[in-house]
C-alpha cells in the first residue's frame, strides 16, 4: 500500500479491510476482494480500498504459486465477438424478445454457424460495459486452473488441472463508468448511473457461450464459456469488484483481438457503435465490400432495411469525418440489386484511446 493510501482518513470500511489484512497475515489469504465493500467518503479513501484489495490479491497469488504479469491494455476486443449479434443495437425490451430463455443459435457465417448463447438479454450498453472492463485489465495470472482466485474447470487429458492464463482487474463501479464515458463529472456519478452499470455487469456475468469451432481454442469446442467470472455482486453504491476473464477470452485478447477506437465510438449511436465494432475487425482489407444485410444480421440490427440504411449513412459519415474511413457507399436497390456496403479504410491506424 502506498504512503498516500495509508494517510487517508480511515472509516468503518477501511478498518474492516485492515482487520481482514491483519487476519490474512496470520492465515492463508482468502480470495480478493469482498464484493460488499462499501464506498469510502473521499476519493483518497476510495484509493485505499482498491490498494488494500490489490494487496490482498497479491498475497493470494504468492500463496498459491501463480505467476503474475502486469498488463497495459489499450482498447483490445476479442475479434470472434465482433461478428456475433451478442450486443444488438436495440432497446432492452426488444433484446428480451430476441434472446428467449434457453440456448439460442447465433447467426455467424464466420464461425461455421456453430455458436450458441444463453443468458440475460444484452444490447450495446452492455458491450460498452465489457469494453470498459477490458480497458481496466491490470494483471495476467498464470497457473493451475483450480488455484486461480476464482477456480475454473479446465483439465488436461490426464485429468490434472490445466495451466491457464487469465486477465484480471479490481475496480469500483464509478471507475468503470469513467473508463466507459471517458470523463468523470465534478460531482461524481449519480446513483442511477452506477446502479444501471452494476446491473449490466451482473447481466454480462450471466452470459454463456458455446462454440463448435472456437478460434484458436480447439480444447474449448462445445464447452460452456463465460466472458468472465467474479466473486459476487453487491447492492452497495460503489462496491469494489474482482473480475477474472475466462481463459479463452484472455487468449483472444492476447492473440486475436481487434482495436476499438473508444473516442470515436462515444460519438456514435447504438447502431453506429455496432457497425464500427464490426468494421474495425476488417481493417486488414484496404477496401471492404459486403452485402449490408449480412452486416445487420451479424450485429443484430432489426427493422426495415431502408430505414437502417438511412441511419447507417449518418454513422458512416461520422466515421469518415473522424478518419476511420476515407470513403463509403451503400449501393443497390434492395430488389434486383441487393444492398451492398463498400468502405475504404484509412491506412493510418489511430492511436487507441
C-alpha positions in Angstrom: 0.0 0.0 0.0 1.3 3.4 -0.9 2.1 6.1 1.6 -0.6 8.3 0.1 -3.1 5.4 0.7 -2.0 5.0 4.3 -2.5 8.6 5.0 -6.2 8.7 4.1 -8.8 9.2 6.8 -10.0 5.7 7.7 -13.6 4.9 8.0 -15.5 1.8 9.1 -14.9 0.1 5.8 -11.2 0.8 5.9 -11.0 -0.6 9.4 -12.8 -3.7 8.3 -10.3 -4.1 5.4 -7.3 -3.6 7.7 -8.7 -6.2 10.1 -9.1 -8.6 7.2 -5.5 -8.0 6.1 -4.2 -8.4 9.7 -6.0 -11.7 9.7 -4.6 -12.6 6.3 -1.1 -12.0 7.6 -1.6 -14.9 10.0 -3.5 -17.3 7.8 -3.6 -18.3 4.1 -5.1 -15.5 2.1 -8.8 -15.6 1.2 -10.0 -14.8 -2.4 -10.0 -11.0 -3.1 -11.8 -8.6 -2.6 -15.0 -8.7 -0.7 -17.8 -7.6 -3.1 -19.7 -6.0 -0.3 -17.0 -3.4 0.4 -18.8 -0.1 0.9 -17.8 3.2 -0.7 -15.5 5.4 1.4 -16.3 9.0 1.9 -13.5 10.6 -0.1 -11.6 9.9 -3.4 -8.4 9.3 -1.4 -10.1 6.8 0.8 -11.5 5.0 -2.2 -7.9 4.6 -3.4 -7.2 3.0 -0.1 -10.0 0.4 -0.7 -8.5 -0.5 -4.1 -5.0 -0.6 -2.8 -6.0 -2.8 0.1 -7.8 -5.2 -2.3 -4.8 -5.3 -4.6 -2.6 -6.1 -1.6 -4.9 -9.0 -0.6 -4.8 -10.3 -4.2 -1.0 -10.1 -4.3 -0.7 -12.2 -1.2 -3.2 -14.7 -2.6 -1.2 -15.0 -5.8 2.0 -15.6 -3.9 0.4 -18.1 -1.6 -1.0 -20.2 -4.5 2.2 -20.0 -6.6 0.7 -18.2 -9.5 2.7 -16.2 -12.0 1.6 -12.5 -12.2 2.3 -10.2 -15.2 1.2 -6.6 -15.3 -0.9 -5.5 -18.2 -1.1 -2.2 -20.1 -4.3 -2.6 -22.1 -5.4 0.0 -24.7 -8.7 -0.9 -26.5 -8.4 -4.6 -27.3 -11.6 -6.5 -28.1 -11.9 -10.2 -29.0 -12.2 -10.5 -32.7 -14.6 -13.5 -32.6 -17.1 -11.4 -30.7 -17.1 -8.6 -33.3 -19.1 -10.7 -35.7 -21.7 -12.1 -33.4 -25.0 -10.4 -32.6 -24.5 -10.7 -28.9 -25.0 -6.9 -28.3 -27.7 -5.8 -30.8 -28.4 -2.0 -31.2 -31.9 -2.3 -29.8 -33.8 -1.4 -26.7 -33.7 -3.7 -23.7 -37.3 -4.7 -24.3 -36.5 -5.7 -27.9 -33.4 -7.6 -26.7 -35.6 -9.6 -24.3 -37.7 -10.7 -27.2 -34.7 -11.6 -29.3 -33.0 -13.6 -26.6 -35.5 -16.1 -25.3 -34.8 -18.5 -22.5 -32.5 -21.4 -23.1 -29.8 -21.9 -25.6 -30.2 -19.9 -28.8 -28.2 -20.4 -32.1 -26.4 -17.2 -33.0 -26.2 -16.3 -36.7 -22.5 -16.4 -37.5 -21.3 -17.3 -41.0 -17.8 -16.6 -39.9 -17.7 -19.3 -37.3 -19.4 -22.1 -39.2 -22.8 -21.3 -37.7 -22.0 -23.3 -34.6 -22.3 -20.6 -32.0 -24.9 -20.7 -29.2 -25.7 -18.3 -26.4 -27.7 -18.5 -23.2 -28.4 -15.9 -20.5 -29.8 -12.4 -20.0 -30.8 -10.1 -22.8 -28.0 -7.8 -23.7 -27.5 -4.8 -26.0 -24.9 -2.2 -27.0 -25.0 -0.6 -23.5 -23.7 -3.9 -22.1 -21.0 -4.1 -24.8 -19.8 -0.7 -23.5 -19.5 -2.3 -20.1 -17.5 -5.1 -21.5 -15.1 -2.7 -23.3 -14.7 -0.8 -20.1 -13.7 -3.9 -18.2 -11.3 -4.9 -20.9 -9.7 -1.5 -20.7 -9.2 -1.8 -17.0 -7.4 -5.1 -17.0 -4.4 -4.9 -14.7 -2.8 -8.4 -14.2 -2.5 -11.6 -16.2 -2.3 -14.6 -13.9 -0.9 -18.0 -14.9 -1.2 -21.2 -13.1 -3.3 -24.4 -12.5 -7.0 -23.7 -13.2 -8.1 -24.8 -9.8 -5.6 -22.5 -8.0 -6.9 -19.2 -9.5 -8.7 -16.7 -7.3 -11.9 -17.9 -9.0 -11.2 -21.6 -9.9 -12.1 -22.7 -13.5 -12.8 -26.3 -14.6 -10.2 -26.6 -17.3 -8.4 -30.0 -17.1 -5.6 -31.7 -19.1 -6.0 -35.1 -20.8 -4.6 -36.8 -17.7 -7.3 -35.3 -15.5 -5.0 -32.8 -13.8 -5.9 -29.1 -13.6 -4.7 -27.4 -16.8 -2.3 -24.5 -16.6 -4.1 -21.4 -17.9 -3.7 -17.7 -18.3 -6.4 -15.3 -17.2 -6.6 -11.5 -17.3 -7.9 -9.8 -14.1 -8.9 -6.5 -12.7 -10.2 -4.9 -9.5 -12.3 -1.8 -9.7 -15.1 0.3 -8.4 -18.3 0.9 -10.4 -17.5 4.6 -10.6 -14.1 3.8 -12.1 -15.7 1.6 -14.7 -18.3 4.3 -15.6 -15.5 6.9 -16.1 -13.5 4.4 -18.3 -16.5 3.9 -20.5 -17.6 7.6 -20.7 -14.0 9.0 -21.0 -14.7 11.5 -18.3 -15.7 11.9 -14.6 -18.3 14.5 -13.6 -17.2 17.0 -11.0 -19.8 15.7 -8.5 -19.2 12.1 -9.3 -21.6 9.6 -11.0 -25.3 9.5 -9.9 -26.7 6.6 -8.0 -28.9 5.8 -11.0 -25.8 5.6 -13.3 -23.9 3.3 -11.0 -26.9 1.1 -10.4 -27.6 0.7 -14.1 -23.9 -0.1 -14.8 -23.9 -2.6 -11.9 -26.9 -4.4 -13.3 -25.1 -4.5 -16.7 -22.1 -6.1 -15.0 -24.4 -8.7 -13.4 -26.1 -9.5 -16.8 -22.8 -9.9 -18.6 -21.6 -12.3 -15.9 -24.7 -14.4 -16.7 -23.9 -14.7 -20.5 -22.8 -18.2 -21.6 -21.5 -19.1 -25.0 -20.8 -22.5 -26.7 -18.7 -22.7 -29.9 -18.5 -25.7 -32.2 -15.2 -24.4 -33.5 -13.8 -21.6 -31.3 -11.0 -19.7 -33.0 -7.6 -20.8 -31.6 -9.4 -22.8 -28.8 -9.9 -26.3 -30.0 -9.9 -27.6 -26.4 -12.9 -25.4 -25.8 -15.0 -26.9 -28.5 -18.7 -27.3 -27.4 -17.7 -26.3 -23.8 -19.6 -23.6 -22.0 -17.6 -20.3 -21.9 -18.5 -17.3 -19.8 -17.0 -13.9 -20.6 -15.6 -13.6 -17.1 -16.0 -14.8 -13.5 -16.4 -12.8 -10.4 -16.6 -13.4 -6.7 -20.1 -12.0 -6.4 -22.1 -8.8 -6.6 -23.2 -6.1 -4.1 -26.0 -3.7 -4.0 -23.7 -1.1 -2.4 -23.5 2.1 -4.5 -19.8 1.8 -5.2 -18.5 -1.6 -4.2 -15.0 -2.9 -5.1 -15.2 -5.8 -7.5 -12.8 -8.5 -8.8 -13.3 -9.8 -12.3 -11.4 -12.7 -13.9 -11.8 -13.2 -17.7 -12.3 -16.7 -19.0 -9.1 -18.4 -20.2 -10.4 -18.5 -23.8 -11.4 -14.8 -23.8 -8.0 -13.9 -22.2 -6.3 -15.9 -25.0 -8.3 -13.9 -27.6 -7.3 -10.6 -26.0 -3.7 -11.6 -26.2 -3.5 -13.2 -29.7 -6.7 -12.5 -31.7 -8.0 -9.0 -30.9 -9.5 -6.0 -32.7 -8.7 -2.5 -31.6 -11.7 -0.3 -31.0 -11.3 3.5 -31.1 -13.2 4.4 -28.0 -13.2 8.1 -28.6 -14.9 7.6 -32.0 -17.3 5.0 -30.5 -18.5 7.6 -28.0 -19.6 9.8 -30.9 -21.8 7.2 -32.5 -25.4 5.9 -31.9 -26.0 2.4 -30.9 -26.3 1.3 -34.5 -23.1 3.2 -35.3 -21.2 1.5 -32.4 -22.3 -1.9 -33.6 -21.3 -1.1 -37.2 -18.0 0.4 -36.1 -17.1 -2.7 -34.0 -17.8 -5.0 -37.0 -15.9 -2.9 -39.5 -12.9 -2.5 -37.1 -12.3 -6.2 -37.4 -12.0 -5.9 -41.2 -9.3 -3.2 -41.3 -6.7 -5.6 -42.7 -8.6 -5.0 -46.0 -7.9 -1.6 -47.6 -11.3 -1.9 -49.3 -14.1 -4.0 -47.9 -17.4 -4.8 -49.6 -20.3 -6.9 -48.2 -24.0 -7.3 -48.5 -25.3 -4.9 -46.0 -28.0 -7.3 -44.8 -25.1 -9.6 -43.8 -23.7 -6.9 -41.5 -27.1 -6.2 -40.0 -27.5 -9.9 -39.2 -24.0 -10.1 -37.7 -24.6 -7.1 -35.4 -28.3 -8.0 -34.6 -29.8 -4.8 -36.1 -33.6 -5.1 -36.6 -36.1 -3.0 -38.6 -36.7 -2.1 -42.2 -33.5 -2.2 -44.3 -34.3 1.1 -45.9 -34.5 2.9 -42.6 -31.4 1.1 -41.3 -29.5 2.3 -44.3 -30.5 5.9 -43.7 -29.3 5.7 -40.1 -26.1 3.8 -41.2 -25.2 6.5 -43.7 -25.2 9.1 -40.9 -23.0 7.0 -38.7 -20.6 6.1 -41.5 -20.3 9.8 -42.3 -19.1 10.4 -38.7 -16.6 7.6 -39.1 -15.3 9.2 -42.3 -15.0 12.7 -40.6 -13.1 11.1 -37.8 -10.6 9.4 -40.1 -11.7 5.8 -39.6 -12.9 5.7 -43.2 -11.8 7.6 -46.2 -14.8 6.7 -48.3 -18.0 4.6 -48.2 -21.1 3.9 -50.3 -24.3 1.9 -49.9 -25.4 0.7 -53.3 -28.2 -1.3 -54.7 -32.0 -1.1 -54.8 -32.9 -3.9 -52.4 -34.8 -5.6 -55.3 -33.0 -6.5 -58.5 -29.7 -5.3 -56.9 -29.2 -6.3 -53.3 -28.0 -3.5 -51.0 -24.2 -3.6 -50.5 -21.8 -1.6 -48.4 -18.4 -0.7 -49.7 -15.9 1.1 -47.4 -12.3 2.3 -47.8 -10.3 2.3 -44.6 -7.8 5.0 -43.6 -4.4 3.4 -43.7 -3.4 5.5 -40.7 -4.3 3.4 -37.7 -5.4 5.8 -34.9 -3.8 5.6 -31.6 -6.1 3.6 -29.3 -8.0 6.0 -26.9 
